Amino acid sequence: MPPQVRLPEPKDWGPFDIEPFAEFYQRWPEAYANVPAQVVETWIYRHWRDFQAWLPLSPLSWKYDIQSFPSEQIMTICHVATWPETLPT
């Protein structure tokens, strides 16, 4: 991760009236152009406070590769074992 590059925080982050992703992404640092927009939107922007806990692992310096998976394959990933009970059907 490049030193001293500050991440923009989504304006009005919370459950209501959050800044639209398109506006947030316009402020995304060029230094982190390696992070695909899909990752920024679905992980960093939507889970801003939770994402902060990942910063010591340097996720902004990781190599990302966007993939598509069928639902059946996603459900075999056991990082949240209670998904079938938790997610609406």
N, C-alpha and C positions, 0 to 999 in steps of 0.2 A: 504494500500500500504506500503510495507516495506520502511523504511526511507533510504534516501541517495542512492538508486539504480538508476543509470542513464540509461535512454533509449538510445539505439543506434539510430543515425539518419541515414536514408538511404543515402548512398554515392551518390553524384551528383544528389540529389533530384531535380526533375524538369521534364519537358515534354520529354526530350531526354537523352539517355545514363545513365539512372538511374541504380544503382546497382541491379542485379537480386535479386528477393525475396529470393531465396535459400541461397544466400550469406548473405543477411541481417539477415535472421532468424538464421543463425549459431551464430550470435552475440547477439541474444535475451537473456536477463537475465533469468537465472534459477528461480530467485525470482518471476517471472511472468509466470511460467509454467501453471498457472491456466487459462490463456488466450489462447483459442484454436488457432492453427496456421491459421485457416480460418479467424478468427477475426483479427488477427495480419495482415494478408495479405490484406484483403478486406477493412479494416478500417484504421488501424494504418499506415501500409506501403504505401498504395495507396493514403491516404489522410493525409499525415504527418502533414502539417501545420494546417489544419483544426482540426486535432485530438488534437493539443496542447490546444485548447480552452476547451476541455473536461476534462483536467487533474485536475482542481479544484473539479470536481465531483467524483474523485477517480475511474475511470473506470477500472484500473488495479487490483482493489480489488473486483470487482463484480464477481458474479457467472455467468458463461456462459453455455448455453445449446444449442447446434447446432440442428436446426430443418429444415425440408424441407416443403415448402409451394408451392401450385400451383400458377401460375401467377395470376389467378383470385383473390385469397385470398390476394396476395401481393398488388394488385391494390386497395383493399378496405382500405388499411392503408393510411390515408390522411395526412401524414406528408409532402408530397410534392404534393399539389393539382393540379399542372400543369404538372405532369408527362405525361399524354396522349398527351398533346400538345407539350411537350418538347422532349420526346424520339422519335427516328426515328421509323417508322413503318415497 
